[in-house]
Amino acid sequence: MSGRFTESIVEDAALAWIEDLDYAVLYGPDMLPDDDALTSR
C-alpha cells in the first residue's frame, strides 16, 4: 500500500460500516427496474 488516502478507501470503510448496521449494500445498477425505457434516451 502506498499510504495514499483515496476515495475507494473511504467508500470501502463506509460500506463496511453500513453492513455492520445490518443494511444490505447493493450495486447501483442492480437496483434499477428491468425497464428499457430508463436506459434508451
PyMOL Python script that loads the backbone (N, CA, C, O; Angstrom):
from pymol import cmd

cmd.read_pdbstr("""\
ATOM      1  N   MET A   1       0.831  -1.172   0.000  1.00  0.00           N
ATOM      2  CA  MET A   1       0.000   0.000   0.000  1.00  0.00           C
ATOM      3  C   MET A   1       0.881   1.241   0.000  1.00  0.00           C
ATOM      4  O   MET A   1       1.889   1.307   0.703  1.00  0.00           O
ATOM      5  N   SER A   2       0.485   2.214  -0.795  1.00  0.00           N
ATOM      6  CA  SER A   2       1.333   3.389  -0.965  1.00  0.00           C
ATOM      7  C   SER A   2       1.142   4.449   0.114  1.00  0.00           C
ATOM      8  O   SER A   2       1.876   5.437   0.142  1.00  0.00           O
ATOM      9  N   GLY A   3       0.163   4.259   1.007  1.00  0.00           N
ATOM     10  CA  GLY A   3      -0.087   5.245   2.036  1.00  0.00           C
ATOM     11  C   GLY A   3      -0.962   6.390   1.577  1.00  0.00           C
ATOM     12  O   GLY A   3      -1.175   7.355   2.312  1.00  0.00           O
ATOM     13  N   ARG A   4      -1.467   6.283   0.362  1.00  0.00           N
ATOM     14  CA  ARG A   4      -2.340   7.334  -0.163  1.00  0.00           C
ATOM     15  C   ARG A   4      -3.758   7.138   0.340  1.00  0.00           C
ATOM     16  O   ARG A   4      -4.240   6.012   0.463  1.00  0.00           O
ATOM     17  N   PHE A   5      -4.407   8.232   0.623  1.00  0.00           N
ATOM     18  CA  PHE A   5      -5.786   8.235   1.087  1.00  0.00           C
ATOM     19  C   PHE A   5      -6.661   8.485  -0.140  1.00  0.00           C
ATOM     20  O   PHE A   5      -6.681   9.590  -0.682  1.00  0.00           O
ATOM     21  N   THR A   6      -7.383   7.449  -0.574  1.00  0.00           N
ATOM     22  CA  THR A   6      -8.157   7.564  -1.803  1.00  0.00           C
ATOM     23  C   THR A   6      -9.652   7.422  -1.531  1.00  0.00           C
ATOM     24  O   THR A   6     -10.068   6.999  -0.453  1.00  0.00           O
ATOM     25  N   GLU A   7     -10.442   7.783  -2.529  1.00  0.00           N
ATOM     26  CA  GLU A   7     -11.892   7.666  -2.426  1.00  0.00           C
ATOM     27  C   GLU A   7     -12.313   6.223  -2.171  1.00  0.00           C
ATOM     28  O   GLU A   7     -13.254   5.978  -1.416  1.00  0.00           O
ATOM     29  N   SER A   8     -11.632   5.274  -2.788  1.00  0.00           N
ATOM     30  CA  SER A   8     -12.014   3.870  -2.619  1.00  0.00           C
ATOM     31  C   SER A   8     -11.810   3.399  -1.176  1.00  0.00           C
ATOM     32  O   SER A   8     -12.556   2.546  -0.696  1.00  0.00           O
ATOM     33  N   ILE A   9     -10.821   3.939  -0.493  1.00  0.00           N
ATOM     34  CA  ILE A   9     -10.604   3.587   0.911  1.00  0.00           C
ATOM     35  C   ILE A   9     -11.778   4.076   1.755  1.00  0.00           C
ATOM     36  O   ILE A   9     -12.279   3.350   2.614  1.00  0.00           O
ATOM     37  N   VAL A  10     -12.213   5.309   1.506  1.00  0.00           N
ATOM     38  CA  VAL A  10     -13.346   5.871   2.239  1.00  0.00           C
ATOM     39  C   VAL A  10     -14.613   5.094   1.915  1.00  0.00           C
ATOM     40  O   VAL A  10     -15.395   4.770   2.809  1.00  0.00           O
ATOM     41  N   GLU A  11     -14.816   4.795   0.627  1.00  0.00           N
ATOM     42  CA  GLU A  11     -16.017   4.063   0.207  1.00  0.00           C
ATOM     43  C   GLU A  11     -16.066   2.674   0.831  1.00  0.00           C
ATOM     44  O   GLU A  11     -17.109   2.259   1.336  1.00  0.00           O
ATOM     45  N   ASP A  12     -14.964   1.963   0.802  1.00  0.00           N
ATOM     46  CA  ASP A  12     -14.924   0.618   1.392  1.00  0.00           C
ATOM     47  C   ASP A  12     -15.218   0.661   2.886  1.00  0.00           C
ATOM     48  O   ASP A  12     -15.937  -0.197   3.399  1.00  0.00           O
ATOM     49  N   ALA A  13     -14.671   1.647   3.587  1.00  0.00           N
ATOM     50  CA  ALA A  13     -14.918   1.772   5.018  1.00  0.00           C
ATOM     51  C   ALA A  13     -16.380   2.094   5.297  1.00  0.00           C
ATOM     52  O   ALA A  13     -16.976   1.537   6.218  1.00  0.00           O
ATOM     53  N   ALA A  14     -16.958   2.992   4.501  1.00  0.00           N
ATOM     54  CA  ALA A  14     -18.361   3.360   4.689  1.00  0.00           C
ATOM     55  C   ALA A  14     -19.278   2.171   4.417  1.00  0.00           C
ATOM     56  O   ALA A  14     -20.230   1.940   5.162  1.00  0.00           O
ATOM     57  N   LEU A  15     -18.998   1.418   3.358  1.00  0.00           N
ATOM     58  CA  LEU A  15     -19.823   0.248   3.042  1.00  0.00           C
ATOM     59  C   LEU A  15     -19.727  -0.815   4.128  1.00  0.00           C
ATOM     60  O   LEU A  15     -20.727  -1.454   4.458  1.00  0.00           O
ATOM     61  N   ALA A  16     -18.546  -1.010   4.683  1.00  0.00           N
ATOM     62  CA  ALA A  16     -18.375  -1.981   5.769  1.00  0.00           C
ATOM     63  C   ALA A  16     -19.165  -1.528   6.999  1.00  0.00           C
ATOM     64  O   ALA A  16     -19.785  -2.349   7.675  1.00  0.00           O
ATOM     65  N   TRP A  17     -19.145  -0.234   7.289  1.00  0.00           N
ATOM     66  CA  TRP A  17     -19.891   0.306   8.426  1.00  0.00           C
ATOM     67  C   TRP A  17     -21.392   0.112   8.223  1.00  0.00           C
ATOM     68  O   TRP A  17     -22.108  -0.271   9.148  1.00  0.00           O
ATOM     69  N   ILE A  18     -21.858   0.376   7.012  1.00  0.00           N
ATOM     70  CA  ILE A  18     -23.281   0.197   6.704  1.00  0.00           C
ATOM     71  C   ILE A  18     -23.683  -1.274   6.847  1.00  0.00           C
ATOM     72  O   ILE A  18     -24.741  -1.578   7.397  1.00  0.00           O
ATOM     73  N   GLU A  19     -22.849  -2.172   6.359  1.00  0.00           N
ATOM     74  CA  GLU A  19     -23.138  -3.603   6.508  1.00  0.00           C
ATOM     75  C   GLU A  19     -23.157  -4.005   7.977  1.00  0.00           C
ATOM     76  O   GLU A  19     -23.969  -4.840   8.376  1.00  0.00           O
ATOM     77  N   ASP A  20     -22.277  -3.424   8.788  1.00  0.00           N
ATOM     78  CA  ASP A  20     -22.260  -3.725  10.222  1.00  0.00           C
ATOM     79  C   ASP A  20     -23.554  -3.292  10.914  1.00  0.00           C
ATOM     80  O   ASP A  20     -23.911  -3.817  11.969  1.00  0.00           O
ATOM     81  N   LEU A  21     -24.245  -2.333  10.311  1.00  0.00           N
ATOM     82  CA  LEU A  21     -25.531  -1.882  10.853  1.00  0.00           C
ATOM     83  C   LEU A  21     -26.690  -2.726  10.325  1.00  0.00           C
ATOM     84  O   LEU A  21     -27.856  -2.373  10.507  1.00  0.00           O
ATOM     85  N   ASP A  22     -26.368  -3.833   9.677  1.00  0.00           N
ATOM     86  CA  ASP A  22     -27.331  -4.791   9.123  1.00  0.00           C
ATOM     87  C   ASP A  22     -28.145  -4.255   7.944  1.00  0.00           C
ATOM     88  O   ASP A  22     -29.277  -4.683   7.719  1.00  0.00           O
ATOM     89  N   TYR A  23     -27.564  -3.322   7.198  1.00  0.00           N
ATOM     90  CA  TYR A  23     -28.175  -2.878   5.949  1.00  0.00           C
ATOM     91  C   TYR A  23     -27.554  -3.664   4.804  1.00  0.00           C
ATOM     92  O   TYR A  23     -26.397  -4.076   4.879  1.00  0.00           O
ATOM     93  N   ALA A  24     -28.325  -3.868   3.749  1.00  0.00           N
ATOM     94  CA  ALA A  24     -27.802  -4.528   2.556  1.00  0.00           C
ATOM     95  C   ALA A  24     -27.104  -3.491   1.682  1.00  0.00           C
ATOM     96  O   ALA A  24     -27.610  -2.384   1.493  1.00  0.00           O
ATOM     97  N   VAL A  25     -25.963  -3.850   1.161  1.00  0.00           N
ATOM     98  CA  VAL A  25     -25.227  -2.980   0.247  1.00  0.00           C
ATOM     99  C   VAL A  25     -25.381  -3.575  -1.145  1.00  0.00           C
ATOM    100  O   VAL A  25     -24.995  -4.718  -1.393  1.00  0.00           O
ATOM    101  N   LEU A  26     -25.949  -2.785  -2.046  1.00  0.00           N
ATOM    102  CA  LEU A  26     -26.199  -3.245  -3.403  1.00  0.00           C
ATOM    103  C   LEU A  26     -25.454  -2.384  -4.406  1.00  0.00           C
ATOM    104  O   LEU A  26     -25.167  -1.216  -4.145  1.00  0.00           O
ATOM    105  N   TYR A  27     -25.144  -2.966  -5.549  1.00  0.00           N
ATOM    106  CA  TYR A  27     -24.525  -2.254  -6.660  1.00  0.00           C
ATOM    107  C   TYR A  27     -25.607  -1.415  -7.341  1.00  0.00           C
ATOM    108  O   TYR A  27     -26.671  -1.942  -7.664  1.00  0.00           O
ATOM    109  N   GLY A  28     -25.361  -0.137  -7.563  1.00  0.00           N
ATOM    110  CA  GLY A  28     -26.356   0.797  -8.082  1.00  0.00           C
ATOM    111  C   GLY A  28     -27.191   0.299  -9.246  1.00  0.00           C
ATOM    112  O   GLY A  28     -28.418   0.293  -9.144  1.00  0.00           O
ATOM    113  N   PRO A  29     -26.577  -0.121 -10.356  1.00  0.00           N
ATOM    114  CA  PRO A  29     -27.379  -0.578 -11.496  1.00  0.00           C
ATOM    115  C   PRO A  29     -28.256  -1.791 -11.188  1.00  0.00           C
ATOM    116  O   PRO A  29     -29.261  -2.010 -11.864  1.00  0.00           O
ATOM    117  N   ASP A  30     -27.897  -2.572 -10.190  1.00  0.00           N
ATOM    118  CA  ASP A  30     -28.716  -3.732  -9.822  1.00  0.00           C
ATOM    119  C   ASP A  30     -30.026  -3.318  -9.153  1.00  0.00           C
ATOM    120  O   ASP A  30     -30.944  -4.130  -9.041  1.00  0.00           O
ATOM    121  N   MET A  31     -30.119  -2.068  -8.711  1.00  0.00           N
ATOM    122  CA  MET A  31     -31.324  -1.606  -8.039  1.00  0.00           C
ATOM    123  C   MET A  31     -32.360  -1.049  -9.014  1.00  0.00           C
ATOM    124  O   MET A  31     -33.503  -0.807  -8.627  1.00  0.00           O
ATOM    125  N   LEU A  32     -31.974  -0.846 -10.264  1.00  0.00           N
ATOM    126  CA  LEU A  32     -32.909  -0.325 -11.260  1.00  0.00           C
ATOM    127  C   LEU A  32     -33.876  -1.400 -11.711  1.00  0.00           C
ATOM    128  O   LEU A  32     -33.504  -2.570 -11.799  1.00  0.00           O
ATOM    129  N   PRO A  33     -35.108  -1.020 -11.996  1.00  0.00           N
ATOM    130  CA  PRO A  33     -36.046  -1.994 -12.553  1.00  0.00           C
ATOM    131  C   PRO A  33     -35.615  -2.390 -13.961  1.00  0.00           C
ATOM    132  O   PRO A  33     -34.926  -1.630 -14.642  1.00  0.00           O
ATOM    133  N   ASP A  34     -36.015  -3.554 -14.383  1.00  0.00           N
ATOM    134  CA  ASP A  34     -35.681  -4.022 -15.734  1.00  0.00           C
ATOM    135  C   ASP A  34     -36.609  -3.359 -16.739  1.00  0.00           C
ATOM    136  O   ASP A  34     -37.563  -3.971 -17.220  1.00  0.00           O
ATOM    137  N   ASP A  35     -36.322  -2.108 -17.048  1.00  0.00           N
ATOM    138  CA  ASP A  35     -37.172  -1.341 -17.957  1.00  0.00           C
ATOM    139  C   ASP A  35     -36.283  -0.641 -18.973  1.00  0.00           C
ATOM    140  O   ASP A  35     -35.494   0.236 -18.622  1.00  0.00           O
ATOM    141  N   ASP A  36     -36.416  -1.031 -20.229  1.00  0.00           N
ATOM    142  CA  ASP A  36     -35.597  -0.432 -21.277  1.00  0.00           C
ATOM    143  C   ASP A  36     -35.860   1.057 -21.444  1.00  0.00           C
ATOM    144  O   ASP A  36     -34.996   1.776 -21.945  1.00  0.00           O
ATOM    145  N   ALA A  37     -37.020   1.532 -21.041  1.00  0.00           N
ATOM    146  CA  ALA A  37     -37.338   2.943 -21.169  1.00  0.00           C
ATOM    147  C   ALA A  37     -36.395   3.807 -20.335  1.00  0.00           C
ATOM    148  O   ALA A  37     -36.177   4.975 -20.659  1.00  0.00           O
ATOM    149  N   LEU A  38     -35.839   3.249 -19.274  1.00  0.00           N
ATOM    150  CA  LEU A  38     -34.932   4.013 -18.437  1.00  0.00           C
ATOM    151  C   LEU A  38     -33.565   4.186 -19.075  1.00  0.00           C
ATOM    152  O   LEU A  38     -32.872   5.162 -18.788  1.00  0.00           O
ATOM    153  N   THR A  39     -33.170   3.267 -19.925  1.00  0.00           N
ATOM    154  CA  THR A  39     -31.825   3.308 -20.495  1.00  0.00           C
ATOM    155  C   THR A  39     -31.792   3.784 -21.936  1.00  0.00           C
ATOM    156  O   THR A  39     -30.712   4.102 -22.434  1.00  0.00           O
ATOM    157  N   SER A  40     -32.906   3.848 -22.620  1.00  0.00           N
ATOM    158  CA  SER A  40     -32.887   4.251 -24.027  1.00  0.00           C
ATOM    159  C   SER A  40     -33.372   5.699 -24.167  1.00  0.00           C
ATOM    160  O   SER A  40     -34.570   5.980 -24.182  1.00  0.00           O
ATOM    161  N   ARG A  41     -32.419   6.578 -24.265  1.00  0.00           N
ATOM    162  CA  ARG A  41     -32.733   8.014 -24.433  1.00  0.00           C
ATOM    163  C   ARG A  41     -32.123   8.500 -25.707  1.00  0.00           C
ATOM    164  O   ARG A  41     -32.259   9.674 -26.049  1.00  0.00           O
TER     165      ARG A  41
END
""", "prot")
cmd.dss("prot")
cmd.show_as("cartoon", "prot")
cmd.util.cbc("prot")
cmd.orient("prot")
